[in-house]
Amino acid sequence: MDDQTDATIPSSADERAARDSERSAGELVKEIAELVPKLVREEVKLAQLELTRKGKQAGIGLGMFGGSTLIALYAVGCLLAAAIIGLSGAVAAWLAALIVGVVLLAISSVAALAGRGQLRRATPAVPSEAITSVQADVKEVREKAHR
C-alpha cells in the first residue's frame, strides 16, 4: 500500500515544474522585474571586489617600481663615484665602488622584474570574473526564455 501512495504523490521538483508551467506571463514578467535588479546589484558588487583586488596588486607593483628607481638612483651615484675615483688613479677604491654599483643595479633589476610581474597580474583592469558571470546569467535567461 505504501508503494502505491509513493507513486501517486508528486515530488517537490515535479510540483515546482507543474507550478512553473502554469504561471502566467504576467507573473513571470513580475518575477523577472524583481530578480533582475538584484542580479545587477550582485554583479556590480562582484565587479567592485575584483577591481579592488586588482587595484591593490597594481599598487604593490608600482611601489616596487618606485623602489627600484630609488635603488637605481643610488647605483648611478655609486657609479659616478667610481668613475671619479677611477680617474683619480686609485684603482682599488674605484673597483670597490664599481662592484657596489653593479650590485645595486642587479638589485634594482630584480625589483623591477618583480614589479612588472605584479602589474601584469593586475592588468587588464577589467572585471573579467564579473563579465563571465554576467554572460553566464544572460545565457541562462535566454535558454529559459526559449522553453
C-alpha positions in Angstrom: 0.0 0.0 0.0 2.9 2.4 0.7 4.3 1.8 -2.8 1.1 3.0 -4.4 0.9 6.0 -2.2 4.5 7.0 -3.0 3.9 6.6 -6.7 0.9 8.9 -6.7 2.4 11.7 -4.6 4.4 14.0 -6.9 7.9 15.1 -5.7 8.6 18.7 -4.9 10.5 19.0 -8.2 7.5 17.8 -10.1 5.3 20.2 -8.2 7.6 23.1 -9.0 7.7 22.2 -12.7 3.9 22.0 -12.8 3.6 25.2 -11.0 6.1 27.0 -13.3 4.4 25.8 -16.4 1.0 27.0 -15.0 2.3 30.6 -14.2 1.1 33.3 -16.4 3.3 35.5 -18.5 2.4 38.4 -16.2 3.7 36.5 -13.2 6.9 35.6 -15.0 7.5 39.2 -16.0 6.9 40.4 -12.5 9.4 37.8 -11.2 11.9 38.9 -13.7 11.4 42.5 -12.8 12.1 41.6 -9.2 15.1 39.4 -9.9 17.0 41.5 -12.5 17.8 44.5 -10.2 19.0 42.0 -7.5 21.2 40.3 -10.1 22.6 43.6 -11.4 23.4 44.7 -7.9 25.2 41.4 -7.2 27.2 41.7 -10.4 28.2 45.3 -9.7 29.4 44.2 -6.2 31.4 41.4 -7.8 33.0 43.8 -10.2 33.8 46.2 -7.4 35.5 43.5 -5.4 37.5 42.3 -8.4 38.7 45.8 -9.3 39.7 46.5 -5.7 41.8 43.3 -5.7 43.4 44.3 -9.0 44.0 47.9 -7.8 45.9 46.5 -4.7 48.1 44.4 -7.0 48.8 47.4 -9.2 49.7 49.5 -6.2 52.2 46.9 -5.0 53.7 46.7 -8.5 54.0 50.4 -8.7 55.6 50.6 -5.3 58.2 48.0 -6.4 58.9 50.1 -9.5 59.3 53.2 -7.3 61.7 51.3 -5.0 63.8 50.0 -8.0 64.0 53.6 -9.3 65.4 54.8 -5.9 67.9 51.9 -5.8 68.9 52.7 -9.4 69.5 56.3 -8.4 71.8 55.2 -5.7 73.6 52.9 -8.2 74.1 55.8 -10.5 75.6 57.8 -7.6 78.0 54.9 -6.9 78.9 54.5 -10.5 79.6 58.2 -10.7 81.8 58.0 -7.6 83.6 55.0 -9.1 84.3 57.0 -12.3 85.6 59.9 -10.2 87.8 57.7 -8.1 88.9 55.8 -11.2 90.0 59.0 -12.8 91.9 59.9 -9.8 94.1 56.9 -10.2 93.2 54.9 -7.0 92.4 51.5 -8.7 91.4 49.7 -5.5 88.8 52.3 -4.4 87.2 52.6 -7.9 87.0 48.8 -8.2 85.2 48.7 -4.8 82.8 51.5 -5.8 82.2 49.8 -9.2 81.4 46.5 -7.5 78.9 48.2 -5.2 77.3 50.0 -8.1 76.9 46.8 -10.1 75.3 45.0 -7.1 72.9 47.9 -6.6 71.9 47.7 -10.3 71.4 44.0 -10.0 69.1 44.5 -7.0 67.2 47.2 -8.9 66.7 44.9 -11.9 65.3 42.1 -9.7 62.9 44.6 -8.0 61.8 46.0 -11.4 61.1 42.5 -12.8 59.1 41.6 -9.6 57.1 44.9 -10.0 56.4 44.1 -13.7 55.1 40.7 -12.7 52.7 42.3 -10.2 51.4 44.8 -12.8 50.9 42.0 -15.3 48.7 40.1 -12.8 46.6 43.3 -12.2 46.0 44.1 -15.9 43.9 44.5 -17.8 41.9 46.4 -15.2 38.6 44.8 -16.4 36.4 42.8 -14.1 36.8 39.6 -16.1 35.2 37.4 -13.5 32.1 39.6 -13.3 31.9 39.7 -17.1 32.0 36.0 -17.3 29.3 35.7 -14.6 27.0 38.2 -16.5 27.5 36.3 -19.7 26.5 33.1 -18.0 23.4 34.8 -16.5 22.4 36.1 -19.9 22.8 32.7 -21.4 20.7 31.1 -18.7 17.9 33.7 -19.1 17.9 33.2 -22.9 17.7 29.4 -22.5 14.8 29.7 -20.1 13.1 32.2 -22.3 13.1 29.8 -25.3 11.5 27.0 -23.3 
